[in-house]
């Protein structure tokens, strides 16, 4: 049921405010928190808990059905490919005013796929359902990000998007342990039924979100409406940075086991805790000072994190690397997503979010692929060292291109100060 005009959340009212504020004005910024923001954060938590529970256990499920590691790897590639291919079209649909139907479809698919794993444990079926799961994720997280963009007040937009992203961080911390524990103690059927129920919980929570009714003229399906050009500077900067995260998520656990370091799960717990702290305490900095602070400091932090793994692997440096990586991802991802989206309108907000998330997915996939090839040919030391160069490339892209774009918070704040 669509909300009436009177039911629209106060985020719509705040969307008429200016995109960036000075530190003095920040104290008088409109109220950030409202029921709809809290609910969409919880829905996003359900989306990513479902996704990461299945992501961390699916290779074991494939092996239990007689598949090989190569089959599991192919499933992961198909999952990402489906998400990247479909996501721009989801953005076009969102830009045509659709919010509720898109997320309902996504959450239903994210529930049906793991339910299918549990009820029909066959390898061929699992492969098809894995692609269906990727389709569901592309619908779900593109829409949750767009609804969050709808309800967050513009003067505190980056801060709000940082809080929204905490759901991903929390899911990254709890979902792998939850999934593996259910798999080991109760079996795959219970694991995947639980994942389906979590998607259903997200659907129930979304029923109480007053997704704003967006009245926009219908857009024809063409590349100009599928790829949002205004979001490209932030998207490409993030894409290059994400190569580092793709390498970490895919290989740090295996690296730790080979080097006799603490478990990979501990690395991600430390990283997730730091990520949460950054988003709670530093999110407002983007609104006050622009994204440049995070682009420079987060890329520097990730560069050091990777070089610690490459050059001085030990228990203290392993944990320090995790904390630095958590700061890097925790600060850079919401600041660049805010940059990609904050100047968008009702007619372009969906494509802006989907374009940014496509860059996120592509960078993650490229990073994992490059890292795997480098490990096979040259080993881990060379891989961590080489992949750290992505941090330098990300900064160069920002300095030469992104910071000069009209979507840059830093540029808007600088112009505001000059005009005073």
C-alpha positions as CSV (number, residue, x, y, z in Angstrom):
1,X,0.0,0.0,0.0
2,X,1.5,3.3,-1.1
3,X,1.6,6.2,1.5
4,X,-0.5,9.3,1.1
5,X,1.1,12.7,0.8
6,X,0.6,13.3,4.6
7,X,2.4,10.0,5.4
8,X,5.6,10.9,3.7
9,X,8.6,10.8,6.1
10,X,10.4,14.0,7.0
11,X,13.3,13.0,4.8
12,X,11.3,14.3,1.8
13,X,10.9,17.6,3.5
14,X,14.6,17.8,4.3
15,X,15.6,16.9,0.7
16,X,15.0,20.5,-0.2
17,X,17.8,21.5,2.1
18,X,21.3,22.2,0.7
19,X,23.6,19.3,0.0
20,X,26.5,20.5,2.3
21,X,26.7,22.5,5.4
22,X,29.5,24.3,7.2
23,X,30.6,23.1,10.7
24,X,28.7,26.0,12.3
25,X,25.5,25.2,10.5
26,X,25.9,21.5,11.3
27,X,24.8,22.1,14.9
28,X,21.4,23.3,13.5
29,X,21.0,20.6,10.9
30,X,17.6,18.8,10.8
31,X,17.0,15.7,12.8
32,X,18.6,12.6,11.2
33,X,16.8,9.7,12.8
34,X,13.2,8.6,12.1
35,X,11.3,5.4,12.1
36,X,11.8,4.8,8.4
37,X,15.6,5.1,8.5
38,X,15.8,2.7,11.5
39,X,13.5,0.2,9.7
40,X,15.4,0.3,6.3
41,X,18.7,-0.2,8.2
42,X,17.2,-3.3,9.8
43,X,15.9,-4.5,6.4
44,X,19.4,-4.0,5.0
45,X,20.8,-6.0,7.9
46,X,18.5,-8.9,7.0
47,X,19.5,-8.7,3.3
48,X,23.2,-8.9,4.1
49,X,22.9,-11.5,6.9
50,X,21.0,-13.8,4.4
51,X,23.6,-13.1,1.7
52,X,26.8,-13.5,3.8
53,X,25.4,-16.6,5.6
54,X,25.0,-18.3,2.2
55,X,28.2,-16.9,0.7
56,X,30.4,-18.3,3.5
57,X,28.8,-21.8,3.4
58,X,28.0,-22.3,-0.3
59,X,31.4,-23.8,-1.3
60,X,30.9,-26.5,1.4
61,X,27.4,-27.1,0.2
62,X,28.7,-27.6,-3.4
63,X,31.3,-30.1,-2.1
64,X,28.6,-32.0,-0.2
65,X,26.7,-32.4,-3.5
66,X,29.8,-33.8,-5.2
67,X,31.0,-30.6,-6.8
68,X,34.6,-29.4,-6.9
69,X,36.2,-26.1,-5.9
70,X,36.2,-25.1,-9.5
71,X,32.4,-25.5,-9.6
72,X,32.1,-23.4,-6.4
73,X,34.3,-20.8,-7.9
74,X,32.1,-20.7,-11.1
75,X,29.0,-20.3,-9.0
76,X,30.6,-17.3,-7.2
77,X,31.5,-15.8,-10.6
78,X,27.9,-16.4,-12.0
79,X,26.5,-14.8,-8.8
80,X,28.5,-11.6,-9.3
81,X,27.9,-11.5,-13.0
82,X,24.2,-11.7,-12.6
83,X,24.3,-8.9,-10.0
84,X,26.4,-6.7,-12.2
85,X,24.3,-7.3,-15.3
86,X,20.9,-6.9,-13.7
87,X,21.7,-4.0,-11.3
88,X,21.6,-1.1,-13.9
89,X,18.2,-2.3,-15.1
90,X,17.0,-2.3,-11.4
91,X,18.2,1.3,-11.2
92,X,16.2,2.3,-14.3
93,X,13.1,0.7,-12.7
94,X,13.7,2.5,-9.5
95,X,14.1,5.8,-11.4
96,X,10.6,5.2,-12.8
97,X,9.2,5.6,-9.3
98,X,9.2,1.9,-8.2
99,X,10.4,1.2,-4.7
100,X,8.2,-1.2,-2.9
101,X,7.7,-3.7,-5.6
102,X,11.4,-3.9,-6.4
103,X,12.4,-4.7,-2.8
104,X,9.5,-7.2,-2.4
105,X,10.7,-9.1,-5.5
106,X,14.3,-9.0,-4.2
107,X,13.5,-10.3,-0.7
108,X,11.3,-13.0,-2.1
109,X,14.1,-14.2,-4.4
110,X,16.6,-14.1,-1.5
111,X,14.2,-16.2,0.6
112,X,13.3,-18.7,-2.1
113,X,16.8,-19.4,-3.2
114,X,18.1,-20.8,0.1
115,X,14.8,-22.5,0.7
116,X,15.4,-24.3,-2.6
117,X,18.9,-25.3,-1.5
118,X,17.4,-26.9,1.5
119,X,14.4,-28.7,-0.2
120,X,16.1,-29.8,-3.5
121,X,19.8,-30.6,-2.6
122,X,21.0,-31.3,-6.2
123,X,24.1,-29.7,-7.7
124,X,22.4,-28.6,-11.0
125,X,19.5,-27.0,-9.0
126,X,21.9,-25.3,-6.6
127,X,23.8,-23.7,-9.5
128,X,20.6,-22.3,-11.0
129,X,19.4,-21.1,-7.5
130,X,22.7,-19.5,-6.9
131,X,22.2,-17.2,-9.9
132,X,18.6,-16.6,-8.7
133,X,20.1,-15.5,-5.3
134,X,22.4,-13.0,-7.2
135,X,19.3,-11.6,-8.9
136,X,17.6,-11.2,-5.6
137,X,20.6,-9.4,-4.1
138,X,20.8,-7.0,-7.0
139,X,17.1,-6.0,-6.5
140,X,17.4,-5.9,-2.7
141,X,20.4,-3.8,-1.9
142,X,19.9,-1.4,-4.8
143,X,16.5,-0.7,-3.5
144,X,17.4,-0.5,0.2
145,X,20.1,2.1,-0.6
146,X,17.6,4.1,-2.7
147,X,14.9,4.1,0.0
148,X,17.6,5.2,2.5
149,X,18.6,8.0,0.1
150,X,14.9,9.0,0.0
151,X,14.4,9.3,3.8
152,X,17.7,10.8,4.9
153,X,17.9,14.6,5.3
154,X,20.3,16.1,2.8
155,X,22.3,18.3,5.2
156,X,23.2,15.1,7.1
157,X,23.2,12.8,4.1
158,X,26.7,11.3,4.3
159,X,26.3,10.8,8.1
160,X,23.0,9.0,7.5
161,X,24.4,6.8,4.7
162,X,27.2,5.9,7.1
163,X,24.7,4.6,9.6
164,X,22.8,2.8,6.9
165,X,26.0,1.0,5.9
166,X,26.6,-0.2,9.5
167,X,24.1,-3.0,8.7
168,X,26.5,-4.4,6.2
169,X,29.4,-4.2,8.7
170,X,27.3,-5.9,11.4
171,X,26.3,-8.7,9.0
172,X,29.9,-9.1,8.0
173,X,30.8,-9.7,11.6
174,X,28.0,-12.1,12.7
175,X,26.8,-13.8,9.5
176,X,29.9,-16.0,8.7
177,X,30.0,-17.3,12.3
178,X,26.2,-17.9,12.4
179,X,26.2,-19.7,9.0
180,X,29.2,-21.9,9.8
181,X,27.8,-22.8,13.2
182,X,24.4,-23.8,11.9
183,X,26.1,-25.8,9.1
184,X,28.4,-27.7,11.5
185,X,25.9,-28.3,14.3
186,X,22.5,-28.6,12.6
187,X,23.2,-29.2,8.9
188,X,22.6,-27.4,5.6
189,X,18.8,-27.7,5.7
190,X,18.5,-25.8,9.0
191,X,21.1,-23.3,7.8
192,X,19.3,-22.4,4.6
193,X,15.8,-22.4,6.1
194,X,17.1,-19.9,8.7
195,X,18.5,-17.8,5.9
196,X,15.1,-17.9,4.2
197,X,13.3,-16.8,7.4
198,X,15.7,-13.9,7.8
199,X,14.7,-12.7,4.3
200,X,11.1,-13.1,5.3
201,X,11.8,-11.0,8.4
202,X,13.2,-8.3,6.2
203,X,10.0,-8.4,4.1
204,X,7.9,-8.1,7.2
205,X,9.9,-5.1,8.5
206,X,9.7,-3.4,5.1
207,X,5.9,-3.5,5.3
208,X,6.2,-0.8,8.0
209,X,8.5,1.5,6.0
210,X,6.6,4.5,4.5
211,X,8.6,4.4,1.2
212,X,8.0,7.8,-0.4
213,X,5.7,7.9,-3.3
214,X,7.8,9.1,-6.2
215,X,5.9,10.6,-9.1
216,X,8.2,10.9,-12.1
217,X,7.8,10.8,-15.8
218,X,8.4,7.4,-17.4
219,X,11.9,6.9,-18.8
220,X,12.6,4.8,-21.8
221,X,15.1,2.0,-21.4
222,X,18.4,3.2,-22.8
223,X,22.0,3.5,-21.7
224,X,21.6,7.2,-20.6
225,X,19.0,6.1,-18.0
226,X,20.7,2.8,-17.0
227,X,24.2,4.3,-16.2
228,X,24.2,7.5,-14.2
229,X,27.0,9.7,-15.5
230,X,27.0,12.0,-12.5
231,X,27.9,9.1,-10.1
232,X,30.8,7.9,-12.3
233,X,33.6,9.9,-10.6
234,X,32.8,8.4,-7.2
235,X,32.0,5.0,-8.7
236,X,35.3,4.6,-10.5
237,X,37.3,5.8,-7.5
238,X,35.5,3.1,-5.4
239,X,35.9,0.5,-8.1
240,X,39.7,0.8,-8.1
241,X,39.8,0.8,-4.3
242,X,37.6,-2.3,-4.1
243,X,40.3,-4.4,-5.8
244,X,42.0,-4.4,-2.4
245,X,38.9,-5.5,-0.5
246,X,38.3,-8.3,-3.1
247,X,41.8,-9.6,-2.4
248,X,41.4,-9.4,1.4
249,X,38.0,-11.1,1.6
250,X,38.9,-14.0,-0.7
251,X,42.5,-14.8,0.5
252,X,43.3,-13.4,4.0
253,X,41.9,-16.5,5.7
254,X,43.9,-18.9,3.6
255,X,47.0,-16.6,4.0
256,X,46.5,-16.7,7.8
257,X,46.3,-20.5,7.9
258,X,49.5,-20.9,5.8
259,X,51.5,-18.4,7.9
260,X,50.3,-19.7,11.3
261,X,48.5,-16.5,12.1
262,X,45.2,-16.1,14.0
263,X,42.1,-17.2,12.1
264,X,40.7,-15.2,9.2
265,X,37.4,-14.9,11.1
266,X,39.2,-12.9,13.8
267,X,40.6,-10.6,11.1
268,X,37.1,-9.9,9.9
269,X,35.7,-9.4,13.4
270,X,38.4,-6.8,14.2
271,X,37.8,-5.2,10.8
272,X,34.1,-5.0,11.4
273,X,34.4,-3.5,14.9
274,X,36.7,-0.8,13.5
275,X,34.3,-0.2,10.6
276,X,31.3,0.3,13.0
277,X,33.3,2.7,15.1
278,X,34.3,4.8,12.1
279,X,30.7,5.0,10.9
280,X,29.3,5.9,14.3
281,X,31.9,8.6,15.2
282,X,33.2,10.0,11.9
283,X,30.3,9.8,9.5
284,X,29.4,13.5,10.0
285,X,32.9,14.6,8.7
286,X,31.8,14.1,5.1
287,X,28.9,16.5,5.5
288,X,31.1,19.1,7.3
289,X,34.4,18.8,5.4
290,X,33.9,16.8,2.2
291,X,34.9,13.3,1.2
292,X,38.6,14.2,0.5
293,X,39.6,13.5,4.1
294,X,38.4,9.9,3.8
295,X,39.7,9.3,0.3
296,X,43.2,10.2,1.3
297,X,43.3,8.7,4.8
298,X,41.4,5.5,3.9
299,X,43.6,4.7,0.9
300,X,46.7,5.4,3.0
301,X,45.3,3.1,5.7
302,X,44.6,0.3,3.3
303,X,48.0,0.7,1.7
304,X,49.7,0.2,5.1
305,X,47.4,-2.7,6.0
306,X,48.3,-4.6,2.8
307,X,52.1,-3.9,3.2
308,X,52.0,-5.2,6.7
309,X,50.7,-8.5,5.5
310,X,53.2,-8.6,2.6
311,X,56.4,-7.5,4.5
312,X,56.0,-8.2,8.3
313,X,53.4,-10.9,8.8
314,X,53.0,-11.6,12.6
315,X,50.1,-11.7,15.0
316,X,50.4,-8.0,16.1
317,X,50.7,-6.8,12.5
318,X,47.9,-9.1,11.4
319,X,45.5,-7.6,13.9
320,X,46.8,-4.0,13.2
321,X,46.2,-4.7,9.5
322,X,42.6,-5.7,10.2
323,X,42.0,-2.5,12.2
324,X,43.5,-0.4,9.4
325,X,41.4,-2.2,6.7
326,X,38.3,-1.6,8.8
327,X,39.0,2.1,9.0
328,X,39.7,2.2,5.3
329,X,36.5,0.5,4.1
330,X,34.4,1.9,6.9
331,X,35.3,5.5,5.9
332,X,35.6,5.3,2.2
333,X,32.5,3.3,1.1
334,X,29.8,5.5,2.7
335,X,31.6,8.8,1.8
336,X,31.9,7.8,-1.9
337,X,28.4,6.4,-2.0
338,X,27.1,9.6,-0.6
339,X,29.1,11.6,-3.2
340,X,27.6,9.4,-5.9
341,X,24.0,9.9,-4.8
342,X,23.6,13.2,-2.9
343,X,23.0,15.5,-5.9
344,X,20.6,13.0,-7.5
345,X,16.8,13.7,-7.8
346,X,13.8,11.4,-7.6
347,X,14.3,10.7,-11.3
348,X,17.9,9.6,-11.0
349,X,18.4,8.3,-7.4
350,X,17.9,4.6,-8.4
351,X,20.4,4.7,-11.3
352,X,22.9,6.6,-9.1
353,X,22.8,3.9,-6.4
354,X,22.8,1.0,-8.9
355,X,25.8,2.5,-10.9
356,X,27.8,2.9,-7.7
357,X,27.0,-0.7,-6.6
358,X,28.0,-2.0,-10.0
359,X,31.4,-0.4,-9.5
360,X,31.6,-2.0,-6.1
361,X,30.8,-5.4,-7.5
362,X,33.2,-5.1,-10.5
363,X,36.1,-3.9,-8.4
364,X,35.6,-6.7,-5.8
365,X,35.5,-9.3,-8.6
366,X,38.6,-7.9,-10.4
367,X,40.5,-7.7,-7.2
368,X,39.8,-11.4,-6.3
369,X,40.7,-12.5,-9.8
370,X,43.9,-10.6,-10.0
371,X,44.9,-11.7,-6.5
372,X,44.4,-15.3,-7.3
373,X,46.5,-15.1,-10.4
374,X,49.3,-13.3,-8.6
375,X,49.3,-15.9,-5.7
376,X,49.6,-18.8,-8.2
377,X,52.4,-17.1,-10.1
378,X,54.4,-15.1,-7.5
379,X,53.1,-15.9,-4.0
380,X,51.4,-13.9,-1.3
381,X,54.1,-11.3,-0.6
382,X,54.1,-10.2,-4.3
383,X,50.3,-10.3,-4.4
384,X,49.7,-8.1,-1.3
385,X,52.4,-5.7,-2.5
386,X,51.0,-5.4,-6.0
387,X,47.4,-5.1,-5.0
388,X,48.3,-2.3,-2.7
389,X,49.0,-0.2,-5.8
390,X,45.2,0.1,-6.2
391,X,45.2,2.5,-3.3
392,X,47.6,4.9,-5.1
393,X,45.6,4.6,-8.3
394,X,42.3,5.4,-6.4
395,X,43.8,8.5,-5.0
396,X,45.1,9.6,-8.4
397,X,41.7,9.1,-9.9
398,X,40.2,11.3,-7.2
399,X,42.8,14.0,-7.4
400,X,42.7,14.2,-11.2
401,X,39.0,13.7,-11.8
402,X,36.5,13.1,-9.0
403,X,37.3,16.0,-6.7
404,X,36.6,18.4,-9.5
405,X,33.2,16.9,-10.3
406,X,30.0,18.7,-9.4
407,X,29.1,15.8,-7.1
408,X,32.1,16.4,-4.8
409,X,31.1,17.5,-1.3
410,X,34.6,19.1,-1.0
411,X,34.1,21.2,-4.1
412,X,30.7,22.4,-2.9
413,X,32.0,23.3,0.6
414,X,35.0,25.1,-0.9
415,X,32.7,27.1,-3.2
416,X,30.4,28.0,-0.3
417,X,33.4,29.3,1.8
418,X,34.7,31.3,-1.2
419,X,31.3,33.0,-1.7
420,X,31.0,34.2,1.9
